[in-house]
Amino acid sequence: MKPAAGEHAAGEYAVGEYAVDTRTGEVGLVMGQEGPYVQLRPYGGGREWDCVPESVRRATPAERLSAATAYANARSRGEVP
């Protein structure tokens, strides 16, 4: 079955691409794949987490902007380094 527009087949995520974990709505940077999982790291850094490829999709420009704004706001409040 061909993926819908804006989606990837399993294993087609490029390192450095922004993606969304559809289970949580979190935006992350694709760090690679380990076994069957896509590894994501939160915007701005932090601990990576694993997602099954079926629960990952490409982040929209609005989602990337929202994640960047949330990180900048948290940083200005001293919540993140």
C-alpha positions in Angstrom: 0.0 0.0 0.0 1.4 3.4 -1.0 1.7 6.0 1.9 -0.7 9.0 1.9 0.7 12.4 0.8 3.2 13.7 3.4 3.8 10.2 4.9 6.7 7.8 4.4 6.8 4.1 4.2 8.6 2.4 7.0 12.3 3.1 7.0 12.1 6.2 4.8 12.9 8.9 7.4 16.1 10.9 6.8 18.4 11.8 9.7 17.8 15.5 10.5 14.2 15.5 9.3 11.6 16.8 11.7 8.8 14.3 12.5 5.8 13.9 14.8 5.2 11.0 17.1 1.5 10.6 16.5 1.0 8.8 19.8 2.0 11.8 21.8 2.0 14.7 19.3 5.6 15.5 20.2 7.8 17.0 17.4 11.3 15.5 17.2 14.4 15.4 15.0 15.0 12.0 13.4 18.3 10.7 14.7 18.2 7.4 12.9 16.8 3.9 13.1 17.5 1.2 15.6 16.0 -2.1 14.5 12.4 -1.5 13.7 12.2 1.8 15.5 12.6 5.4 14.3 14.6 7.4 16.9 13.5 10.9 17.7 15.1 13.6 19.8 13.1 16.6 21.2 13.4 20.0 19.5 16.2 21.7 21.2 17.9 18.5 22.4 17.2 16.0 25.1 16.7 12.3 25.5 15.9 10.3 22.4 12.8 8.1 22.2 11.8 5.2 19.9 8.7 5.1 17.8 7.3 2.5 15.5 7.4 3.8 12.0 3.6 3.6 11.7 3.4 6.2 14.5 5.7 8.7 12.8 4.9 11.3 10.2 6.6 14.3 8.7 6.2 17.5 10.8 4.4 20.4 9.1 6.0 23.8 9.0 3.4 25.0 11.6 4.4 22.1 13.9 8.1 22.9 13.6 7.4 26.6 14.3 5.3 25.7 17.3 8.0 23.4 18.7 10.7 26.1 18.2 8.5 28.7 19.9 7.8 26.4 22.8 11.5 25.7 23.2 12.5 29.4 23.0 9.8 30.3 25.6 11.0 27.6 28.0 14.6 28.7 27.5 13.7 32.3 28.3 12.1 31.2 31.5 15.2 29.2 32.4 13.5 25.8 32.2 16.0 24.5 29.7 19.7 25.3 29.1 
